[in-house]
């Protein structure tokens, strides 16, 4: 069964180039050059992955992403000419699983697509007919249920973005092990990430605001000059 990818890009030459390369790799490709049209397509049809440009006519990519996330769970990789850290963070917080800055090498795009498809398939593969028995990580009253992609504290659900979830999962899986910023980027993205490591600090700050500050704990520790760690015992 072929993998269906929706390419949303208003630069005709780029869209055609990406379409040809993806088709050559065995993917089934649908194209759209307008934000509103793309949103209708994404909502009415089932795609395995969406490549979404941010600057689009009709409706910008971030708004398409926000509306889509309310209705469907489909991995979205942003295509953007913007390279500021906060622009990337805004896209990831809106629900994108990854981003790639133009101009890009097709080999890098293909690698990111493979990783996104693999990560998105993990929960479904791990869940059994009676619900997942494994993949649950705990710290104090916090429970991270990986197969269900759910985090709770004392039964109350904590809403995390995809990147926040992966960051927390990586730290919990490596309890008492100090992870560098480079390591966190690599583990969270699933491949060697080329970009600013200070984006890790942004997500750590978001996690602390949603967990440490709300529940008055010190879960995530900063090891100055090294990286971050979750210790098995609360201090």
Secondary structure as a PSIPRED ss2 file (coil, helix, strand):
# PSIPRED VFORMAT (PSIPRED V4.0)

   1 X C   1.000  0.000  0.000
   2 X C   1.000  0.000  0.000
   3 X C   1.000  0.000  0.000
   4 X E   0.000  0.000  1.000
   5 X E   0.000  0.000  1.000
   6 X E   0.000  0.000  1.000
   7 X E   0.000  0.000  1.000
   8 X E   0.000  0.000  1.000
   9 X C   1.000  0.000  0.000
  10 X C   1.000  0.000  0.000
  11 X C   1.000  0.000  0.000
  12 X H   0.000  1.000  0.000
  13 X H   0.000  1.000  0.000
  14 X H   0.000  1.000  0.000
  15 X H   0.000  1.000  0.000
  16 X H   0.000  1.000  0.000
  17 X H   0.000  1.000  0.000
  18 X H   0.000  1.000  0.000
  19 X H   0.000  1.000  0.000
  20 X H   0.000  1.000  0.000
  21 X H   0.000  1.000  0.000
  22 X H   0.000  1.000  0.000
  23 X H   0.000  1.000  0.000
  24 X H   0.000  1.000  0.000
  25 X C   1.000  0.000  0.000
  26 X C   1.000  0.000  0.000
  27 X C   1.000  0.000  0.000
  28 X E   0.000  0.000  1.000
  29 X E   0.000  0.000  1.000
  30 X E   0.000  0.000  1.000
  31 X E   0.000  0.000  1.000
  32 X E   0.000  0.000  1.000
  33 X C   1.000  0.000  0.000
  34 X E   0.000  0.000  1.000
  35 X H   0.000  1.000  0.000
  36 X H   0.000  1.000  0.000
  37 X H   0.000  1.000  0.000
  38 X H   0.000  1.000  0.000
  39 X H   0.000  1.000  0.000
  40 X H   0.000  1.000  0.000
  41 X H   0.000  1.000  0.000
  42 X H   0.000  1.000  0.000
  43 X H   0.000  1.000  0.000
  44 X H   0.000  1.000  0.000
  45 X C   1.000  0.000  0.000
  46 X C   1.000  0.000  0.000
  47 X C   1.000  0.000  0.000
  48 X C   1.000  0.000  0.000
  49 X E   0.000  0.000  1.000
  50 X E   0.000  0.000  1.000
  51 X E   0.000  0.000  1.000
  52 X E   0.000  0.000  1.000
  53 X E   0.000  0.000  1.000
  54 X C   1.000  0.000  0.000
  55 X C   1.000  0.000  0.000
  56 X C   1.000  0.000  0.000
  57 X E   0.000  0.000  1.000
  58 X C   1.000  0.000  0.000
  59 X C   1.000  0.000  0.000
  60 X C   1.000  0.000  0.000
  61 X H   0.000  1.000  0.000
  62 X H   0.000  1.000  0.000
  63 X H   0.000  1.000  0.000
  64 X H   0.000  1.000  0.000
  65 X H   0.000  1.000  0.000
  66 X H   0.000  1.000  0.000
  67 X H   0.000  1.000  0.000
  68 X H   0.000  1.000  0.000
  69 X H   0.000  1.000  0.000
  70 X C   1.000  0.000  0.000
  71 X C   1.000  0.000  0.000
  72 X C   1.000  0.000  0.000
  73 X C   1.000  0.000  0.000
  74 X C   1.000  0.000  0.000
  75 X E   0.000  0.000  1.000
  76 X E   0.000  0.000  1.000
  77 X E   0.000  0.000  1.000
  78 X E   0.000  0.000  1.000
  79 X E   0.000  0.000  1.000
  80 X E   0.000  0.000  1.000
  81 X C   1.000  0.000  0.000
  82 X C   1.000  0.000  0.000
  83 X C   1.000  0.000  0.000
  84 X C   1.000  0.000  0.000
  85 X H   0.000  1.000  0.000
  86 X H   0.000  1.000  0.000
  87 X H   0.000  1.000  0.000
  88 X H   0.000  1.000  0.000
  89 X H   0.000  1.000  0.000
  90 X H   0.000  1.000  0.000
  91 X H   0.000  1.000  0.000
  92 X H   0.000  1.000  0.000
  93 X H   0.000  1.000  0.000
  94 X C   1.000  0.000  0.000
  95 X C   1.000  0.000  0.000
  96 X C   1.000  0.000  0.000
  97 X C   1.000  0.000  0.000
  98 X E   0.000  0.000  1.000
  99 X E   0.000  0.000  1.000
 100 X E   0.000  0.000  1.000
 101 X E   0.000  0.000  1.000
 102 X C   1.000  0.000  0.000
 103 X C   1.000  0.000  0.000
 104 X C   1.000  0.000  0.000
 105 X C   1.000  0.000  0.000
 106 X H   0.000  1.000  0.000
 107 X H   0.000  1.000  0.000
 108 X H   0.000  1.000  0.000
 109 X H   0.000  1.000  0.000
 110 X H   0.000  1.000  0.000
 111 X H   0.000  1.000  0.000
 112 X H   0.000  1.000  0.000
 113 X H   0.000  1.000  0.000
 114 X H   0.000  1.000  0.000
 115 X H   0.000  1.000  0.000
 116 X H   0.000  1.000  0.000
 117 X H   0.000  1.000  0.000
 118 X H   0.000  1.000  0.000
 119 X H   0.000  1.000  0.000
 120 X H   0.000  1.000  0.000
 121 X H   0.000  1.000  0.000
 122 X H   0.000  1.000  0.000
 123 X H   0.000  1.000  0.000
 124 X H   0.000  1.000  0.000
 125 X H   0.000  1.000  0.000
 126 X H   0.000  1.000  0.000
 127 X C   1.000  0.000  0.000
 128 X C   1.000  0.000  0.000
 129 X C   1.000  0.000  0.000
 130 X C   1.000  0.000  0.000
 131 X C   1.000  0.000  0.000
 132 X C   1.000  0.000  0.000
 133 X C   1.000  0.000  0.000
 134 X C   1.000  0.000  0.000
 135 X C   1.000  0.000  0.000
 136 X E   0.000  0.000  1.000
 137 X E   0.000  0.000  1.000
 138 X E   0.000  0.000  1.000
 139 X E   0.000  0.000  1.000
 140 X C   1.000  0.000  0.000
 141 X C   1.000  0.000  0.000
 142 X E   0.000  0.000  1.000
 143 X E   0.000  0.000  1.000
 144 X E   0.000  0.000  1.000
 145 X E   0.000  0.000  1.000
 146 X C   1.000  0.000  0.000
 147 X C   1.000  0.000  0.000
 148 X C   1.000  0.000  0.000
 149 X C   1.000  0.000  0.000
 150 X E   0.000  0.000  1.000
 151 X E   0.000  0.000  1.000
 152 X E   0.000  0.000  1.000
 153 X E   0.000  0.000  1.000
 154 X C   1.000  0.000  0.000
 155 X C   1.000  0.000  0.000
 156 X E   0.000  0.000  1.000
 157 X E   0.000  0.000  1.000
 158 X C   1.000  0.000  0.000
 159 X C   1.000  0.000  0.000
 160 X C   1.000  0.000  0.000
 161 X C   1.000  0.000  0.000
 162 X H   0.000  1.000  0.000
 163 X H   0.000  1.000  0.000
 164 X H   0.000  1.000  0.000
 165 X H   0.000  1.000  0.000
 166 X H   0.000  1.000  0.000
 167 X H   0.000  1.000  0.000
 168 X H   0.000  1.000  0.000
 169 X H   0.000  1.000  0.000
 170 X H   0.000  1.000  0.000
 171 X H   0.000  1.000  0.000
 172 X H   0.000  1.000  0.000
 173 X H   0.000  1.000  0.000
 174 X C   1.000  0.000  0.000
 175 X C   1.000  0.000  0.000
 176 X C   1.000  0.000  0.000
 177 X C   1.000  0.000  0.000
 178 X C   1.000  0.000  0.000
 179 X E   0.000  0.000  1.000
 180 X E   0.000  0.000  1.000
 181 X H   0.000  1.000  0.000
 182 X H   0.000  1.000  0.000
 183 X H   0.000  1.000  0.000
 184 X H   0.000  1.000  0.000
 185 X H   0.000  1.000  0.000
 186 X H   0.000  1.000  0.000
 187 X H   0.000  1.000  0.000
 188 X H   0.000  1.000  0.000
 189 X H   0.000  1.000  0.000
 190 X C   1.000  0.000  0.000
 191 X C   1.000  0.000  0.000
 192 X C   1.000  0.000  0.000
 193 X C   1.000  0.000  0.000
 194 X C   1.000  0.000  0.000
 195 X C   1.000  0.000  0.000
 196 X C   1.000  0.000  0.000
 197 X C   1.000  0.000  0.000
 198 X H   0.000  1.000  0.000
 199 X H   0.000  1.000  0.000
 200 X H   0.000  1.000  0.000
 201 X H   0.000  1.000  0.000
 202 X H   0.000  1.000  0.000
 203 X H   0.000  1.000  0.000
 204 X H   0.000  1.000  0.000
 205 X H   0.000  1.000  0.000
 206 X H   0.000  1.000  0.000
 207 X H   0.000  1.000  0.000
 208 X H   0.000  1.000  0.000
 209 X H   0.000  1.000  0.000
 210 X H   0.000  1.000  0.000
 211 X H   0.000  1.000  0.000
 212 X H   0.000  1.000  0.000
 213 X H   0.000  1.000  0.000
 214 X H   0.000  1.000  0.000
 215 X H   0.000  1.000  0.000
 216 X C   1.000  0.000  0.000
 217 X C   1.000  0.000  0.000
 218 X C   1.000  0.000  0.000
 219 X C   1.000  0.000  0.000
 220 X E   0.000  0.000  1.000
 221 X E   0.000  0.000  1.000
 222 X E   0.000  0.000  1.000
 223 X E   0.000  0.000  1.000
 224 X C   1.000  0.000  0.000
 225 X C   1.000  0.000  0.000
 226 X C   1.000  0.000  0.000
 227 X E   0.000  0.000  1.000
 228 X E   0.000  0.000  1.000
 229 X E   0.000  0.000  1.000
 230 X E   0.000  0.000  1.000
 231 X C   1.000  0.000  0.000
 232 X C   1.000  0.000  0.000
 233 X C   1.000  0.000  0.000
 234 X C   1.000  0.000  0.000
 235 X C   1.000  0.000  0.000
